[in-house]
Amino acid sequence: MARSFKEFREAGLLWALNRYALHPQGFAVSFTFDSETCEVLGWDLLGDGTEAWTFDEETDDSGFERFTKLINEAKEKESGS
């Protein structure tokens, strides 16, 4: 089942992509989207690779919580719990 970009963001996947894959390398992916429909209109890779990016503590904590919840739900679904 295909999921919406809104769910991608809300589930913490955009946060995880940036936090674990791109930020340590000095980059970030930024999506431009329609704020009403959450339809992705485009994306851009920001940064030049010279300095790692970081989130503020509140954003980092929230992203981690949402991403962890998603992963735990997927594990439970797979195990049949």
C-alpha positions as CSV (number, residue, x, y, z in Angstrom):
1,M,0.0,0.0,0.0
2,A,1.4,3.4,-1.0
3,R,1.5,5.9,1.8
4,S,1.3,9.7,1.6
5,F,4.2,12.1,2.0
6,K,2.3,13.5,4.9
7,E,2.6,10.1,6.7
8,F,6.3,9.9,5.7
9,R,6.9,13.2,7.5
10,E,4.6,12.4,10.5
11,A,6.1,9.0,11.0
12,G,9.6,10.5,11.4
13,L,11.1,9.0,8.2
14,L,12.1,12.4,6.8
15,W,13.7,13.2,10.2
16,A,15.5,9.9,10.1
17,L,16.8,10.3,6.6
18,N,18.2,13.7,7.4
19,R,19.4,12.8,11.0
20,Y,21.2,9.6,10.2
21,A,22.1,9.7,6.5
22,L,22.5,13.3,5.4
23,H,23.2,15.6,8.4
24,P,26.4,13.8,9.4
25,Q,27.7,14.3,5.9
26,G,26.9,18.0,5.9
27,F,23.7,17.8,3.9
28,A,19.9,17.9,4.3
29,V,17.1,17.1,2.0
30,S,14.4,19.7,1.8
31,F,11.0,19.0,0.2
32,T,8.7,21.6,-1.2
33,F,5.1,20.6,-0.8
34,D,1.6,21.9,-1.0
35,S,0.7,22.7,2.6
36,E,-3.0,21.7,2.2
37,T,-2.6,18.4,0.4
38,C,1.0,17.5,1.4
39,E,1.6,16.7,-2.2
40,V,5.4,16.8,-2.9
41,L,6.1,19.5,-5.5
42,G,9.9,19.0,-5.5
43,W,13.0,18.6,-3.4
44,D,16.5,20.0,-3.0
45,L,19.7,18.9,-1.4
46,L,21.0,21.6,0.9
47,G,24.5,22.0,2.3
48,D,28.1,21.7,0.9
49,G,29.4,18.8,3.0
50,T,31.8,20.9,5.0
51,E,29.9,21.0,8.3
52,A,27.5,18.5,9.9
53,W,23.9,19.7,10.4
54,T,21.9,19.3,13.6
55,F,18.3,19.6,14.7
56,D,17.4,21.6,17.8
57,E,16.7,19.4,20.8
58,E,12.9,19.6,20.6
59,T,12.8,18.6,16.9
60,D,15.4,15.9,17.5
61,D,13.5,14.4,20.4
62,S,10.2,14.5,18.6
63,G,11.6,13.0,15.4
64,F,13.3,10.2,17.4
65,E,10.0,9.4,19.2
66,R,8.0,9.3,16.0
67,F,10.5,7.2,14.2
68,T,11.0,4.8,17.1
69,K,7.2,4.3,17.3
70,L,7.0,3.5,13.6
71,I,9.8,0.9,13.9
72,N,8.3,-0.7,16.9
73,E,4.9,-0.9,15.2
74,A,6.5,-2.6,12.2
75,K,8.3,-5.1,14.4
76,E,5.1,-5.9,16.3
77,K,3.2,-6.4,13.0
78,E,6.0,-8.7,11.6
79,S,6.0,-10.8,14.8
80,G,2.2,-11.0,14.8
81,S,2.0,-9.5,18.3
